[in-house]
C-alpha cells in the first residue's frame, strides 16, 4: 500500500485527481493522528441516481482517495456490475465535512458495497474510513430482463417443457409455472424448478398436464437483495388433444 501512495506523491495535483487521489487543503488545527469518518445512505434501489455521502478527515494528512468495493453479492465478479467511481467537486479541507457521491445505475448488481476513503501523509497511508450501503434489485428491471418459453409436444402421455431466463442475481430462486387453460378463470401451478447461477431454469410438467391452449406466467421467488416477481403473461397456441 505504501508504494502505491508514494507513486502518487510525485505527480501534480491535476494528475492525482484523475488517478483517484487528491491533495488536501491546509489544516486549521495542530498536528494530530489522522482519522476519517464517513457517513451517508445505507440502502437504495438500483436505478440511475447518485448516492450521497459525506466524509471528514481530521488530524495530519495531505492526501486522500476514495473507491468502492463489493463486500457481498450473489453474482461473481466476472458478471457483476458495480456502482460507478465516486464523484465530487472541489477539494476537502482538514476538519471540514466534504460531500461525495457514488453513481448507481439500473444495471448495478444488487448486493452490499463499501465506500472507502483513505487519508495519506507524504505518500504514506495514515487513516481509512468507510460506509457500507446496500443496493436492492428493482423488480421492474428484473421483470423486463426476464424471458420464458414453452416447447414440446402435448397430449395424454406428453410432458411440456418450460424455460425461464432471469437476471443472474436471482440465482437459487424458485421458479413456478402457473397456467390458465382456455375457458377457465384460475391459474394453476403446472411445473416448478430453481434458477441456476446464470439465472436459468428448465421445468417439465407431468404427463398430460398441458392439453389445451391458454396463458402462463412464471413466478420467480425472492432472494437476498432481490424481491420475487411474476414474469410477463404469455399466450400459448396449442391444439387440444
C-alpha positions in Angstrom: 0.0 0.0 0.0 2.8 2.4 0.8 4.4 2.0 -2.7 1.1 3.0 -4.2 0.8 6.1 -2.1 4.4 7.0 -2.8 3.8 6.8 -6.6 1.0 9.4 -6.3 3.1 11.9 -4.3 5.4 12.6 -7.3 2.6 13.7 -9.6 0.9 17.1 -9.8 -2.5 17.8 -8.3 -4.4 17.6 -11.6 -2.9 14.2 -12.4 -3.5 13.0 -8.9 -7.2 13.9 -9.1 -7.7 11.8 -12.2 -6.0 8.8 -10.6 -8.5 8.8 -7.7 -6.3 10.6 -5.1 -6.2 14.3 -4.4 -4.3 16.8 -2.3 -6.0 18.1 0.8 -6.5 21.7 1.8 -4.3 23.2 4.5 -5.0 22.0 8.1 -6.6 24.5 10.5 -5.6 22.6 13.6 -2.4 21.4 15.3 -0.9 18.2 14.0 -2.6 15.0 15.4 -3.2 11.4 14.4 -5.4 11.3 11.3 -8.9 9.9 11.3 -11.5 9.5 8.6 -15.3 9.4 9.3 -17.7 8.6 6.5 -21.5 8.9 6.8 -24.3 8.6 4.3 -27.0 6.5 2.7 -27.4 2.9 3.7 -29.9 1.4 1.3 -31.1 2.2 -2.2 -32.8 0.5 -5.1 -30.8 0.0 -8.3 -31.7 3.0 -10.6 -30.0 5.9 -12.2 -29.0 8.1 -9.2 -26.1 9.5 -7.2 -26.0 8.1 -3.7 -24.8 10.9 -1.3 -22.1 10.6 1.4 -20.1 12.9 3.5 -16.6 12.4 4.9 -14.4 14.3 7.3 -10.6 13.9 7.5 -9.1 15.1 10.8 -5.5 15.3 12.0 -2.3 15.2 10.0 -2.9 14.3 6.3 -2.2 16.0 2.9 -3.7 13.4 0.5 -6.8 11.4 0.1 -8.5 8.9 -2.2 -11.9 7.1 -2.5 -13.1 3.8 -4.0 -16.0 1.4 -3.9 -15.7 -2.3 -3.4 -18.2 -5.2 -3.2 -18.4 -7.0 0.1 -21.4 -9.2 -0.5 -23.0 -10.3 -3.8 -24.8 -13.3 -5.3 -23.0 -12.7 -8.6 -19.4 -13.5 -9.3 -17.0 -10.6 -10.0 -16.8 -11.6 -13.7 -20.5 -10.8 -14.2 -21.1 -8.2 -11.6 -21.9 -4.5 -12.4 -20.5 -2.5 -9.6 -21.5 1.1 -8.7 -19.6 3.8 -10.5 -16.4 5.7 -9.4 -17.1 8.1 -6.5 -17.6 11.7 -7.8 -17.1 15.0 -6.1 -16.5 18.7 -6.8 -13.7 20.8 -5.3 -11.2 19.7 -2.6 -11.7 18.8 1.0 -10.0 20.6 3.9 -8.9 19.1 7.1 -11.6 19.1 9.7 -14.4 20.0 7.4 -17.2 17.7 6.1 -16.9 17.1 2.3 -19.7 15.7 0.1 -19.0 12.8 -2.2 -21.4 10.6 -4.2 -21.5 7.1 -5.6 -23.2 6.7 -9.0 -25.8 3.9 -9.0 -27.3 2.5 -12.3 -30.4 0.5 -13.2 -27.9 -2.3 -14.1 -26.0 -2.2 -10.9 -25.9 -5.7 -9.4 -27.8 -5.9 -6.1 -25.5 -6.5 -3.1 -23.6 -5.0 -0.3 -20.9 -2.4 -1.1 -18.4 -0.3 0.8 -17.3 3.3 0.1 -13.7 3.5 1.3 -12.0 6.9 1.9 -8.2 6.9 2.6 -6.0 9.6 4.0 -2.3 9.9 3.4 0.6 11.9 4.6 3.5 12.4 2.1 2.9 9.1 0.4 2.1 7.0 3.5 -1.4 5.7 4.3 -2.3 7.1 7.7 -6.1 6.5 8.1 -9.1 4.8 6.5 -12.8 5.3 6.9 -15.7 3.6 5.2 -19.5 3.5 4.9 -21.4 0.4 3.8 -24.5 0.5 1.7 -26.9 -2.0 0.2 -28.3 -1.9 -3.4 -31.6 -3.8 -3.9 -32.9 -5.0 -7.2 -35.7 -3.1 -8.9 -38.5 -5.6 -9.6 -39.4 -3.7 -12.8 -35.9 -4.1 -14.0 -35.8 -7.8 -13.0 -39.1 -8.4 -14.9 -38.0 -6.5 -18.0 -34.8 -8.6 -18.2 -36.6 -11.9 -17.8 -38.0 -14.1 -20.6 -39.6 -17.6 -20.9 -40.6 -20.2 -23.4 -42.8 -23.3 -23.8 -42.0 -26.2 -26.1 -42.5 -29.9 -26.7 -45.5 -31.9 -27.8 -48.6 -32.1 -25.8 -51.1 -34.9 -25.1 -52.1 -37.6 -22.6 -48.6 -39.1 -22.5 -46.5 -36.0 -23.2 -44.6 -33.7 -20.8 -44.4 -30.0 -21.7 -41.2 -28.0 -21.2 -41.0 -24.5 -19.8 -37.8 -22.5 -19.7 -37.1 -19.2 -18.0 -34.1 -16.8 -18.1 -33.8 -14.3 -15.3 -31.0 -11.9 -14.1 -28.1 -13.7 -12.6 -28.7 -12.2 -9.1 -31.8 -14.3 -8.8 -29.7 -17.4 -8.6 -31.2 -20.0 -6.2 -34.7 -18.6 -6.5 -37.6 -20.9 -7.0 -39.4 -20.7 -10.4 -43.1 -21.9 -10.5 -45.1 -22.0 -13.7 -48.8 -21.0 -13.5 -51.1 -21.9 -16.3 -54.6 -20.9 -17.1 -56.3 -23.2 -19.6 -58.6 -21.7 -22.2 -62.1 -21.5 -21.0 -61.1 -21.3 -17.3 -60.6 -18.4 -14.9 -58.0 -19.7 -12.5 -54.2 -20.2 -12.9 -52.9 -23.4 -11.5 -49.3 -24.5 -10.9 -48.1 -27.0 -13.5 -44.3 -27.1 -13.0 -41.5 -25.8 -10.8 -37.7 -25.6 -10.6 -34.8 -23.5 -9.3 -32.7 -20.9 -11.1 -29.0 -21.8 -11.6 -26.0 -19.5 -11.4 -26.9 -18.0 -14.8 -30.5 -17.3 -13.9 -31.8 -20.1 -16.0 -34.3 -22.9 -15.2 -35.8 -25.7 -17.2 -39.0 -27.2 -15.9 -41.1 -30.2 -17.1 -44.7 -30.8 -16.4 -46.2 -34.2 -15.5 -47.5 -36.3 -18.4 -50.7 -34.9 -19.9 -50.7 -31.8 -17.7 -50.9 -29.4 -20.7 -53.5 -30.4 -23.3 -55.1 -27.1 -24.1 -54.1 -23.6 -25.2 -54.1 -20.9 -22.6 -51.9 -18.4 -20.9 -49.0 -18.8 -18.4 -46.6 -16.8 -16.3 -43.6 -17.8 -14.1 -43.4 -16.7 -10.5 -39.7 -16.1 -9.5 -39.1 -16.3 -5.8 -37.2 -13.7 -3.8 -33.6 -14.0 -2.7 -31.2 -11.8 -0.7 -31.1 -8.3 -2.3 -33.8 -9.1 -4.8 -37.5 -9.5 -4.3 -39.6 -12.0 -6.1 -41.8 -11.1 -9.1 -44.0 -12.6 -11.9 -42.8 -12.7 -15.5 -45.0 -11.3 -18.3 -48.0 -13.4 -19.1 -47.6 -15.4 -22.4 -50.4 -16.6 -24.6 -50.0 -20.2 -25.9 -51.2 -21.7 -29.1 -51.7 -25.4 -28.6 -54.0 -27.7 -30.4 -56.2 -29.7 -27.9 -55.9 -33.5 -27.8 
